[in-house]
Amino acid sequence: MLKLGFIGAGTVGTALAVRLSSKGYQVVAISSRSRVSAENLARTIRDCRAFDNSQGVADIAELVFITTPDDAITQVAAQLKWHAGQSVVHCSGADSTEILQPAKKLGAHVGAFHPLQTFASTKQAMENIPGSTFAIEAEEPLLDTLKDMATALDGHWIELKASDKVIYHAAAVIACNYVVTLVKLATDLWQTFSIPPHQATQALLPLLRGTISNIEAIGIPQCLTGPITRGDSGTIKKHLGALEEVAPTVLSTYRELGLQTIPIALAKGRINEQQAEELKTILEGKPKYE
């Protein structure tokens, strides 16, 4: 069994180290900017040592995960002495293996292993890993090793090229981070009729869960509901008029999201081309609405 090491004991590093150890992988070394963090993680894993410096991890681990903040990965890769046959892997979503070139020049195999998941806390990260997809970039033999790890973690994997990484990560930001932004915009609108943010969030959560459930159960475009899917131009006009009056800063976002929704509604088959054009004209225009 490969001896694994982790440089970085934050949320991602801790979750992967603990999960991989629980699946029988031998995690032997941890280092972190905080010695306390490294020691705390090492204590949770059998026969694992905490090191004061990252070179200690690089010296004894056969596969090293660099789970530092993304901006520090290149520096870590460049400042350590790697050896031929060793594997060095980062967990950045947007960066390719190009940032590990210093390790590759010294004969190490390099790879990327990104869990497509949101990690707000360590506990939640460990709970969310099963079922997640891992984006992998590597060459053989490391490629197969990382695929096996994703499977062992009860996850799935996709293989990416270096040129895919930034768009892959942008898609993840849209699907995850910007959902938070949209919910924030929605709860702000509820405050215009005196419902506080916490209450608004609690009211909207079942709607969000229902939407996710529909996406999973029947897929896109069939899961789409709402006025655009019905070709209800009158309701869209009312929305635009109300937003212009009480929340003008949200108006451009509403317009753009509506325009992006029209092709989905067309694909569902509930509206025709004439209705789609009418909706497009309304959303692109800037008149005063009734």
HUPEHU-V894759 format. One record per residue. N is the residue number from 1. SS is DSSP state (@ for helix, = for strand, . for the rest). PHI is phi in whole degrees, -180 to 180 (NA if undefined). PSI is psi in whole degrees, -180 to 180 (999 if undefined). Layout:
n | ss | phi | psi
N | SS | PHI | PSI
N | SS | PHI | PSI
This chain:
n | ss | phi | psi
1 | . | NA | 135
2 | . | -60 | 142
3 | = | -88 | 120
4 | = | -101 | 146
5 | = | -133 | 153
6 | = | -127 | 128
7 | = | -107 | 103
8 | . | 117 | 116
9 | . | -114 | 39
10 | . | -83 | -157
11 | @ | -61 | -52
12 | @ | -68 | -47
13 | @ | -60 | -45
14 | @ | -64 | -47
15 | @ | -62 | -45
16 | @ | -68 | -42
17 | @ | -62 | -47
18 | @ | -67 | -44
19 | @ | -66 | -45
20 | @ | -65 | -40
21 | @ | -61 | -41
22 | @ | -68 | -19
23 | . | -96 | 10
24 | . | 99 | -1
25 | . | -76 | 146
26 | = | -93 | 98
27 | = | -92 | 113
28 | = | -109 | -17
29 | = | -151 | 140
30 | = | -136 | 138
31 | = | -136 | 159
32 | . | -159 | 163
33 | . | -60 | -31
34 | . | -103 | 118
35 | @ | -59 | -37
36 | @ | -62 | -43
37 | @ | -62 | -43
38 | @ | -63 | -43
39 | @ | -67 | -40
40 | @ | -61 | -42
41 | @ | -70 | -44
42 | @ | -60 | -35
43 | @ | -67 | -22
44 | . | -86 | -6
45 | . | -122 | 131
46 | . | -64 | 136
47 | . | 56 | 36
48 | . | -111 | 139
49 | = | -111 | 144
50 | = | -97 | 136
51 | = | -117 | 149
52 | . | -73 | -26
53 | . | -136 | 157
54 | @ | -69 | -26
55 | @ | -63 | -33
56 | @ | -59 | -40
57 | @ | -67 | -46
58 | @ | -62 | -29
59 | @ | -74 | -31
60 | @ | -113 | -15
61 | . | -93 | 141
62 | . | -86 | -29
63 | = | -130 | 119
64 | = | -111 | 123
65 | = | -91 | 125
66 | = | -95 | 103
67 | . | -114 | 38
68 | . | -80 | 171
69 | . | -54 | 148
70 | @ | -53 | -40
71 | @ | -65 | -18
72 | @ | -97 | -8
73 | @ | -61 | -47
74 | @ | -60 | -43
75 | @ | -63 | -44
76 | @ | -62 | -46
77 | @ | -63 | -34
78 | @ | -82 | -26
79 | @ | -93 | -7
80 | . | -102 | 156
81 | . | -95 | 110
82 | . | -99 | 166
83 | . | -131 | 157
84 | . | -58 | 137
85 | . | 90 | -15
86 | . | -74 | 157
87 | = | -116 | 136
88 | = | -128 | 124
89 | = | -130 | 135
90 | = | -109 | 166
91 | . | -119 | 26
92 | . | -78 | 141
93 | . | -82 | -35
94 | . | -92 | -23
95 | . | -93 | 145
96 | . | -90 | -176
97 | @ | -73 | -5
98 | @ | -57 | -31
99 | @ | -74 | -5
100 | @ | -104 | 16
101 | @ | -55 | -38
102 | @ | -58 | -37
103 | @ | -72 | -39
104 | @ | -64 | -37
105 | @ | -64 | -25
106 | . | -91 | 7
107 | . | 100 | 4
108 | . | -82 | 151
109 | = | -81 | 141
110 | = | -124 | 149
111 | = | -157 | 170
112 | = | -128 | 141
113 | = | -143 | 93
114 | = | -109 | 118
115 | = | -77 | 121
116 | = | -81 | 81
117 | . | -157 | 157
118 | . | -98 | 127
119 | . | -121 | 91
120 | . | -83 | -23
121 | . | -153 | 163
122 | @ | -63 | -45
123 | @ | -61 | -46
124 | @ | -67 | -34
125 | @ | -62 | -46
126 | @ | -65 | -34
127 | @ | -73 | -31
128 | @ | -88 | -15
129 | . | -60 | -47
130 | . | -58 | 132
131 | . | 91 | -12
132 | . | -77 | 158
133 | = | -99 | 139
134 | = | -110 | 127
135 | = | -88 | 121
136 | = | -118 | 134
137 | = | -131 | 119
138 | = | -174 | 168
139 | . | -110 | 161
140 | . | -66 | 147
141 | . | -87 | -7
142 | @ | -64 | -33
143 | @ | -56 | -49
144 | @ | -65 | -37
145 | @ | -61 | -44
146 | @ | -71 | -36
147 | @ | -61 | -44
148 | @ | -62 | -38
149 | @ | -64 | -44
150 | @ | -59 | -42
151 | @ | -66 | -42
152 | @ | -63 | -30
153 | . | -82 | 12
154 | . | 63 | 34
155 | . | -117 | -172
156 | = | -120 | 169
157 | = | -140 | 151
158 | = | -129 | 148
159 | = | -103 | 128
160 | . | -118 | 153
161 | . | -92 | 164
162 | @ | -56 | -39
163 | @ | -72 | -13
164 | @ | -86 | -19
165 | @ | -64 | -43
166 | @ | -67 | -44
167 | @ | -67 | -39
168 | @ | -56 | -45
169 | @ | -72 | -37
170 | @ | -61 | -39
171 | @ | -63 | -40
172 | @ | -64 | -40
173 | @ | -63 | -42
174 | @ | -63 | -45
175 | @ | -74 | -24
176 | . | -112 | -69
177 | @ | -61 | -42
178 | @ | -77 | -17
179 | @ | -64 | -40
180 | @ | -60 | -43
181 | @ | -62 | -43
182 | @ | -64 | -40
183 | @ | -65 | -39
184 | @ | -61 | -43
185 | @ | -61 | -41
186 | @ | -66 | -44
187 | @ | -68 | -31
188 | @ | -63 | -40
189 | @ | -64 | -36
190 | @ | -64 | -27
191 | @ | -68 | -20
192 | . | -70 | -19
193 | . | -116 | 33
194 | . | 68 | 28
195 | . | -101 | 120
196 | . | -67 | 159
197 | @ | -54 | -44
198 | @ | -63 | -44
199 | @ | -66 | -40
200 | @ | -63 | -43
201 | @ | -61 | -46
202 | @ | -62 | -36
203 | @ | -70 | -35
204 | @ | -83 | -21
205 | @ | -58 | -45
206 | @ | -60 | -34
207 | @ | -65 | -43
208 | @ | -64 | -45
209 | @ | -63 | -40
210 | @ | -63 | -39
211 | @ | -64 | -48
212 | @ | -61 | -42
213 | @ | -61 | -42
214 | @ | -67 | -40
215 | @ | -60 | -44
216 | @ | -69 | -40
217 | @ | -78 | -44
218 | @ | -123 | -8
219 | . | 77 | 172
220 | . | -93 | 133
221 | . | -96 | -7
222 | . | -62 | -24
223 | . | -78 | -11
224 | . | -68 | 132
225 | . | -127 | 180
226 | . | 107 | 180
227 | @ | -65 | -34
228 | @ | -69 | -39
229 | @ | -67 | -23
230 | @ | -93 | -8
231 | . | 71 | 29
232 | . | -86 | 80
233 | @ | -67 | -31
234 | @ | -63 | -42
235 | @ | -67 | -40
236 | @ | -61 | -41
237 | @ | -61 | -43
238 | @ | -62 | -43
239 | @ | -59 | -48
240 | @ | -62 | -42
241 | @ | -64 | -44
242 | @ | -67 | -43
243 | @ | -65 | -39
244 | @ | -60 | -33
245 | @ | -82 | -46
246 | @ | -106 | -20
247 | . | -148 | 65
248 | @ | -62 | -25
249 | @ | -70 | -18
250 | @ | -90 | -14
251 | @ | -59 | -46
252 | @ | -65 | -36
253 | @ | -65 | -45
254 | @ | -60 | -45
255 | @ | -59 | -49
256 | @ | -66 | -42
257 | @ | -64 | -39
258 | @ | -62 | -45
259 | @ | -62 | -38
260 | @ | -72 | -20
261 | @ | -85 | -26
262 | @ | -56 | -47
263 | @ | -61 | -31
264 | @ | -68 | -42
265 | @ | -64 | -40
266 | @ | -62 | -43
267 | @ | -65 | -31
268 | @ | -70 | -27
269 | . | 92 | 11
270 | . | -89 | -19
271 | . | -125 | 157
272 | . | -103 | 179
273 | @ | -62 | -37
274 | @ | -64 | -44
275 | @ | -65 | -39
276 | @ | -62 | -42
277 | @ | -66 | -39
278 | @ | -63 | -45
279 | @ | -63 | -41
280 | @ | -62 | -43
281 | @ | -62 | -42
282 | @ | -64 | -46
283 | @ | -72 | -29
284 | @ | -83 | -23
285 | . | -80 | 170
286 | . | -133 | 40
287 | . | -83 | 173
288 | . | -79 | 135
289 | . | -107 | 153
290 | . | -76 | 999
